[in-house]
Amino acid sequence: MPKLVKNAVTLKEAAERNILAKLALLNEWAVEGVPLIQGLEGTDSKYEYFPTSLRQFKAWTLVENSEAIRFKFGLFNRTGNDTLANYPVHADRARELIKAIKLACQERLMATEGDDLPKLKKEIDLLRRIIDIRSLEVCSAHEEISSLRKEVDRLLRALNNERSEFKRLLGVATCQVKP
């Protein structure tokens, strides 16, 4: 009989850890924003899945999310109705975080619509011009490197010639000193 009690306590603790893990992820997204995932065409972006109701919170397992999120956080277990009801503070916190995330996503969506498109196009044009300038700088640097290599080769040949001349003169001087 005591084994069943111990097992029940262990399961209860695991259930609370699962709820706390879900709350921690929602809290992170409420603070930092829900990550965007690339659309299938690579042009449209959408938010990572997040629960928008307490019912969805209980069913949320991260299977609905991208592989990157599952890799980072693992998988959650479903939370039973009665289990979450046993932790009213956690249920209230989940409601608050869901509401905060929904509001933040709406604001973020409104901020990126409309007026920002011309601004983003100008920024893209500016970045393209910067890339062109950097490309020219790289080409110029390659030409300078090539020129410097030729100069190094010329100087090495001159050094070798001087070294040979020095050895030749040293050999002649050594011969004259010998009796």
C-alpha contacts under 8 A as a table, 3 or more apart, distances in Angstrom:
res1	aa1	res2	aa2	distance
1	M	4	L	5.42
1	M	5	V	6.80
2	P	5	V	5.09
2	P	6	K	6.20
3	K	6	K	5.07
3	K	7	N	6.04
4	L	7	N	4.97
4	L	8	A	6.03
5	V	8	A	5.03
5	V	9	V	6.20
6	K	9	V	5.14
6	K	10	T	6.18
7	N	10	T	4.99
7	N	11	L	6.15
8	A	11	L	5.10
8	A	12	K	6.09
9	V	12	K	5.02
9	V	13	E	6.14
10	T	13	E	5.15
10	T	14	A	6.16
11	L	14	A	5.01
11	L	15	A	6.08
12	K	15	A	5.08
12	K	16	E	6.29
13	E	16	E	5.14
13	E	17	R	6.17
14	A	17	R	5.03
14	A	18	N	6.16
15	A	18	N	5.07
15	A	19	I	6.36
15	A	79	T	7.22
15	A	83	T	7.40
16	E	19	I	5.05
16	E	20	L	6.10
17	R	20	L	4.98
17	R	21	A	6.04
18	N	21	A	5.10
18	N	22	K	6.36
18	N	76	F	6.33
18	N	77	N	6.59
18	N	79	T	7.90
19	I	22	K	5.18
19	I	23	L	6.21
19	I	79	T	7.30
19	I	84	L	7.85
19	I	90	H	7.44
20	L	23	L	4.93
20	L	24	A	5.99
20	L	90	H	7.67
21	A	24	A	5.02
21	A	25	L	6.34
21	A	76	F	7.80
22	K	25	L	5.29
22	K	26	L	6.26
22	K	76	F	7.27
23	L	26	L	5.04
23	L	27	N	5.93
23	L	90	H	7.79
23	L	93	R	7.51
23	L	94	A	6.28
23	L	97	L	7.84
24	A	27	N	4.99
24	A	28	E	6.16
25	L	28	E	5.05
25	L	29	W	6.28
26	L	29	W	5.08
26	L	30	A	6.01
26	L	50	F	7.88
26	L	94	A	7.84
26	L	97	L	6.24
26	L	98	I	7.34
26	L	101	I	7.79
27	N	30	A	4.94
27	N	31	V	6.23
27	N	97	L	6.35
28	E	31	V	5.26
28	E	32	E	5.92
28	E	33	G	7.50
29	W	32	E	5.13
29	W	33	G	4.56
29	W	34	V	4.77
29	W	35	P	7.56
29	W	101	I	6.96
30	A	33	G	5.52
30	A	34	V	7.12
30	A	97	L	6.44
30	A	100	A	6.19
30	A	101	I	5.06
30	A	104	A	7.41
33	G	101	I	7.38
33	G	104	A	7.16
33	G	105	C	7.53
34	V	47	Y	6.21
34	V	48	E	6.42
34	V	101	I	7.46
34	V	105	C	7.41
35	P	47	Y	5.86
35	P	48	E	5.81
36	L	45	S	6.03
36	L	46	K	5.33
36	L	47	Y	4.38
36	L	48	E	5.81
37	I	45	S	5.62
37	I	46	K	5.53
37	I	47	Y	5.91
37	I	48	E	6.07
37	I	66	S	7.59
38	Q	41	E	7.86
38	Q	42	G	5.44
38	Q	43	T	7.01
38	Q	44	D	6.26
38	Q	45	S	4.73
38	Q	46	K	6.68
39	G	42	G	5.04
39	G	43	T	6.19
39	G	44	D	4.80
39	G	45	S	5.12
39	G	46	K	6.74
40	L	43	T	7.73
40	L	44	D	7.64
41	E	44	D	6.91
42	G	45	S	7.60
48	E	65	N	5.96
48	E	66	S	7.02
49	Y	64	E	6.30
49	Y	65	N	5.49
51	P	54	L	7.37
51	P	56	Q	5.01
51	P	57	F	5.10
51	P	60	W	6.80
51	P	98	I	6.86
52	T	56	Q	6.45
52	T	57	F	7.36
52	T	98	I	5.84
52	T	99	K	7.66
52	T	102	K	7.20
53	S	56	Q	5.21
53	S	57	F	6.18
53	S	95	R	7.27
53	S	98	I	6.95
54	L	57	F	4.81
54	L	58	K	6.31
54	L	91	A	7.57
54	L	94	A	7.06
54	L	95	R	6.45
55	R	58	K	5.31
55	R	59	A	6.52
56	Q	59	A	5.03
56	Q	60	W	5.83
57	F	60	W	5.13
57	F	94	A	7.58
58	K	78	R	5.66
58	K	79	T	4.59
58	K	80	G	6.56
58	K	81	N	7.37
58	K	84	L	7.75
59	A	77	N	7.93
59	A	78	R	4.89
59	A	79	T	6.33
60	W	63	V	7.73
60	W	64	E	7.75
60	W	76	F	7.02
60	W	77	N	7.53
60	W	78	R	6.22
61	T	64	E	7.25
61	T	75	L	5.62
61	T	76	F	4.32
61	T	77	N	5.50
61	T	78	R	6.08
62	L	65	N	5.07
62	L	66	S	7.97
62	L	69	I	7.57
62	L	70	R	6.15
62	L	74	G	7.71
62	L	75	L	5.56
62	L	76	F	6.26
63	V	66	S	7.76
63	V	70	R	7.31
63	V	75	L	7.07
65	N	69	I	6.34
65	N	70	R	6.78
66	S	69	I	5.45
66	S	70	R	6.45
67	E	70	R	5.02
67	E	71	F	5.96
68	A	71	F	5.07
68	A	72	K	6.19
69	I	72	K	5.08
69	I	73	F	6.01
69	I	74	G	7.63
70	R	73	F	5.29
70	R	74	G	4.78
70	R	75	L	6.12
71	F	74	G	5.56
79	T	83	T	6.47
79	T	84	L	6.69
80	G	83	T	5.04
80	G	84	L	6.41
81	N	84	L	5.57
81	N	85	A	6.20
82	D	85	A	4.85
82	D	86	N	6.25
83	T	86	N	5.26
83	T	87	Y	7.11
84	L	87	Y	5.26
84	L	88	P	6.86
84	L	90	H	7.33
84	L	91	A	6.26
85	A	88	P	5.66
85	A	91	A	7.22
87	Y	90	H	5.39
87	Y	91	A	6.40
88	P	91	A	4.92
88	P	92	D	6.11
89	V	92	D	5.16
89	V	93	R	6.16
90	H	93	R	4.97
90	H	94	A	6.09
91	A	94	A	5.07
91	A	95	R	6.32
92	D	95	R	5.12
92	D	96	E	6.27
93	R	96	E	5.08
93	R	97	L	6.13
94	A	97	L	5.18
94	A	98	I	6.04
95	R	98	I	5.22
95	R	99	K	6.17
96	E	99	K	5.20
96	E	100	A	6.15
97	L	100	A	4.99
97	L	101	I	6.04
98	I	101	I	5.21
98	I	102	K	6.13
99	K	102	K	5.24
99	K	103	L	6.22
100	A	103	L	5.20
100	A	104	A	6.11
101	I	104	A	5.02
101	I	105	C	6.05
102	K	105	C	5.21
102	K	106	Q	6.23
103	L	106	Q	5.15
103	L	107	E	6.22
104	A	107	E	5.12
104	A	108	R	6.02
105	C	108	R	4.99
105	C	109	L	6.03
106	Q	109	L	5.09
106	Q	110	M	6.17
107	E	110	M	5.11
107	E	111	A	6.04
108	R	111	A	5.07
108	R	112	T	6.34
109	L	112	T	5.34
109	L	113	E	6.33
110	M	113	E	5.29
111	A	116	D	7.56
112	T	115	D	7.65
112	T	116	D	5.76
112	T	117	L	7.69
113	E	116	D	6.20
113	E	117	L	7.13
114	G	117	L	6.04
115	D	118	P	6.54
115	D	119	K	7.21
116	D	119	K	5.01
116	D	120	L	5.98
117	L	120	L	5.08
117	L	121	K	6.19
118	P	121	K	5.01
118	P	122	K	6.19
119	K	122	K	5.16
119	K	123	E	6.22
120	L	123	E	4.92
120	L	124	I	6.15
121	K	124	I	5.03
121	K	125	D	6.25
122	K	125	D	5.05
122	K	126	L	6.14
123	E	126	L	5.02
123	E	127	L	6.13
124	I	127	L	5.05
124	I	128	R	6.13
125	D	128	R	5.06
125	D	129	R	6.28
126	L	129	R	5.14
126	L	130	I	6.24
127	L	130	I	4.97
127	L	131	I	6.15
128	R	131	I	4.99
128	R	132	D	6.26
129	R	132	D	5.02
129	R	133	I	6.23
130	I	133	I	5.07
130	I	134	R	6.11
131	I	134	R	5.06
131	I	135	S	6.05
132	D	135	S	5.04
132	D	136	L	6.34
133	I	136	L	5.18
133	I	137	E	6.28
134	R	137	E	4.92
134	R	138	V	6.16
135	S	138	V	5.06
135	S	139	C	6.27
136	L	139	C	5.05
136	L	140	S	6.11
137	E	140	S	5.02
137	E	141	A	6.07
138	V	141	A	5.00
138	V	142	H	6.20
139	C	142	H	5.09
139	C	143	E	6.33
140	S	143	E	5.13
140	S	144	E	6.22
141	A	144	E	5.00
141	A	145	I	6.07
142	H	145	I	5.03
142	H	146	S	6.16
143	E	146	S	5.06
143	E	147	S	6.19
144	E	147	S	5.02
144	E	148	L	6.08
145	I	148	L	5.03
145	I	149	R	6.10
146	S	149	R	5.12
146	S	150	K	6.39
147	S	150	K	5.21
147	S	151	E	6.33
148	L	151	E	4.94
148	L	152	V	6.09
149	R	152	V	5.00
149	R	153	D	6.12
150	K	153	D	5.06
150	K	154	R	6.18
151	E	154	R	5.04
151	E	155	L	6.15
152	V	155	L	5.08
152	V	156	L	6.06
153	D	156	L	5.10
153	D	157	R	6.24
154	R	157	R	5.20
154	R	158	A	6.27
155	L	158	A	4.98
155	L	159	L	6.07
156	L	159	L	4.98
156	L	160	N	6.12
157	R	160	N	5.10
157	R	161	N	6.16
158	A	161	N	5.04
158	A	162	E	6.14
159	L	162	E	5.04
159	L	163	R	6.00
160	N	163	R	4.92
160	N	164	S	6.10
161	N	164	S	5.10
161	N	165	E	6.13
162	E	165	E	5.01
162	E	166	F	5.98
163	R	166	F	5.02
163	R	167	K	6.15
164	S	167	K	5.12
164	S	168	R	6.10
165	E	168	R	5.02
165	E	169	L	6.13
166	F	169	L	5.13
166	F	170	L	5.93
167	K	170	L	4.95
167	K	171	G	5.99
168	R	171	G	5.12
168	R	172	V	6.32
169	L	172	V	5.08
169	L	173	A	6.11
170	L	173	A	5.10
170	L	174	T	6.01
171	G	174	T	5.04
171	G	175	C	6.20
172	V	175	C	5.11
172	V	176	Q	6.38
173	A	176	Q	5.20
173	A	177	V	6.35
174	T	177	V	5.26
174	T	178	K	6.46
175	C	178	K	5.43
176	Q	179	P	7.63
